[in-house]
């Protein structure tokens, strides 16, 4: 029964952590790419908007697969480590009964 609790907990942690890392990595990288374009001198605000958007989309296309794989591996490792090391109270092995 304990293995099922651990696996269910690991899956739940994996899904949440994977979504956070994937979307966070892509949004952060695309934001930085867009900000770099925005500092280009001589562009009108409309040009800044379109160029920054293109830079963000280009970042997502170029590095999206790597961010996906990194998020997948990191989420899997962290979720398994949290559940199978006993860091969470409901995933700990029961202590054997004491003899008096």
N, C-alpha and C positions, 0 to 999 in steps of 0.2 A: 504494500500500500504506500509505503514511504517513497518508493521510486516513482510512482504515478504522481504523487504530490510534487516531487522535485521536478519531474519532466513538465508538468503543467505550469509550474511556477517559472521554469526556465523559458518555456515558450512565451508566456505572457511578458516577461522581462525582455525577451528578444524582440518581440514585435514592437513594443513601445520604444526601446532603445534604438532599434533599426530606423524607425520613422524619424526620430529626433536627429540622429546622426546624418541620415541621408538628406533630409530636407534642410537641416541646418548647414551642412557642408556646401550644398549647392547654392543656397541663398547667400551665404557668407561670401563664397567665391565669386558669384555673379555680381554681388554688390560691390566688391572690391574692384572687379574688372570694369564695372560701370563708373565707379568713382575715378578711376585712373583716366578714363576717356573724358570725364567731366572737367578735368583740370587742363585740358587742351585749350590753349589760348586762341581767341579769334572765332569761336563758335557761337552762334546765336542759341538762345534757350531751346528752340525747336530742334536744332541740329544736335545739341547736347543730348536731348531726350532720345532721339532716334539712334544716335551713335552709341549711347550708353546701353540702350536696349539690345542693339546688335552685339555689343561686347559681352553682355550677360548671357545671351543665347549662345554665342560662340563658346563661352566658358562651359556652359552646360553640355553642349555637344562634345566638346573636346575632353573634358574631365569627368563627365557624368558616370561613365562605366567604372572608372577607377574609384570614384567616391562610393558608388554602389558596392563594389567588391570590398573596399575597406570598411564600410559600414556593416556589411554582412559578417565579415570575419570578426571585427571588434565586438559587435553585438553578441555573436555566438559565444565568443570566449568569455566575455564578462558575465553573460547570463548563466552559463554553465559553472563558472567559478563561484558566483554568488550562491547558487543553489546547492552545489555539491560539496562546498567547504563547510556548510553549516552556518553561514553568516546570517541567514534568516532563521528566526526562531522556529517556524513551522517546518523547516527542512532539516532539523537536527535529528540525529538518531536518538531513540529513547535510551535513557540511562538504565543499565541493568539494576534489578532489585538488589538492595543491600541485604546481606545476611547478618543476623545479629549474633 
